[in-house]
Amino acid sequence: MAKMSREEEFKIIQRIRELDAEGKHEEAHKEREKLPLAPHLIEAGRVSMGDKEFFSSGFNLSEAGPEIIKAGRKALGDKLFFEKHPGLSEHTK
């Protein structure tokens, strides 16, 4: 997952707000997963969910540092981790 521009992030946020207003909360949740998580939110997710569940989720990890990616690879194994997060593979293998 390449880093998003602010404009791309704002478009997703606008779409999320529209979906929520229409009562389409499940679709809004899927859109939220497209937004990159800040490193502190990644750490909070790991603590609250556990590494295996967190890294198995569809969260956008494009802002994750190498230590977080290493933890994800350890939790899931390289094959599954890069299947879940294909955009990271080019930069971290």
C-alpha positions as CSV (number, residue, x, y, z in Angstrom):
1,M,0.0,0.0,0.0
2,A,1.6,3.2,-1.1
3,K,1.3,6.3,1.1
4,M,-1.8,8.3,0.3
5,S,-2.0,12.0,-0.4
6,R,-4.1,14.1,1.9
7,E,-6.5,14.6,-0.9
8,E,-7.0,10.8,-1.3
9,E,-7.5,10.5,2.5
10,F,-10.1,13.4,2.5
11,K,-12.0,11.7,-0.3
12,I,-12.2,8.5,1.7
13,I,-13.3,10.4,4.8
14,Q,-16.0,12.2,2.8
15,R,-17.2,8.8,1.5
16,I,-17.3,7.4,5.0
17,R,-19.4,10.3,6.2
18,E,-21.8,9.9,3.3
19,L,-22.2,6.1,4.0
20,D,-22.7,6.7,7.7
21,A,-25.3,9.3,7.0
22,E,-27.1,6.8,4.7
23,G,-27.0,4.2,7.5
24,K,-24.6,2.0,5.5
25,H,-22.3,1.5,8.5
26,E,-20.8,-1.8,7.3
27,E,-19.7,-0.2,4.0
28,A,-18.3,2.8,5.9
29,H,-16.3,0.4,8.1
30,K,-14.7,-1.1,5.0
31,E,-13.8,2.4,3.7
32,R,-12.2,3.2,7.1
33,E,-9.9,0.3,6.7
34,K,-8.5,1.9,3.6
35,L,-7.1,4.9,5.6
36,P,-3.5,4.4,6.8
37,L,-3.2,3.9,10.5
38,A,-0.7,6.1,12.4
39,P,2.0,4.2,14.2
40,H,0.5,4.9,17.6
41,L,-2.8,3.4,16.5
42,I,-1.1,0.4,15.1
43,E,0.5,-0.2,18.5
44,A,-2.9,0.3,20.2
45,G,-4.5,-2.2,17.9
46,R,-1.7,-4.8,18.5
47,V,-2.2,-4.4,22.3
48,S,-6.0,-4.6,22.2
49,M,-6.4,-7.3,19.6
50,G,-3.2,-9.2,19.8
51,D,-0.7,-9.5,17.0
52,K,-2.2,-12.4,15.0
53,E,-5.7,-10.9,14.9
54,F,-4.5,-7.4,14.3
55,F,-2.2,-8.3,11.4
56,S,-4.8,-10.6,9.9
57,S,-7.2,-7.6,9.7
58,G,-7.5,-5.4,6.6
59,F,-6.0,-2.3,8.1
60,N,-3.8,-0.2,6.0
61,L,-0.2,-0.4,7.4
62,S,1.5,1.8,4.9
63,E,2.8,4.1,7.7
64,A,4.1,1.2,9.7
65,G,7.8,1.2,10.6
66,P,10.1,-1.7,10.0
67,E,9.8,-3.0,13.5
68,I,6.0,-3.2,13.2
69,I,6.3,-5.0,9.8
70,K,8.8,-7.4,11.4
71,A,6.3,-8.2,14.1
72,G,3.6,-8.8,11.6
73,R,5.8,-11.1,9.6
74,K,6.6,-13.0,12.8
75,A,2.9,-13.2,13.8
76,L,1.6,-14.5,10.5
77,G,4.6,-15.8,8.5
78,D,5.8,-14.0,5.4
79,K,3.4,-15.6,3.0
80,L,0.2,-14.8,4.9
81,F,1.4,-11.3,6.0
82,F,2.2,-10.3,2.4
83,E,-1.1,-11.7,1.1
84,K,-2.9,-9.5,3.6
85,H,-0.7,-6.5,2.9
86,P,0.5,-6.8,-0.7
87,G,1.7,-3.2,-1.1
88,L,4.2,-3.6,1.6
89,S,6.0,-6.5,0.0
90,E,8.1,-4.5,-2.4
91,H,9.5,-2.3,0.4
92,T,10.1,-4.8,3.1
93,K,11.2,-8.2,1.8
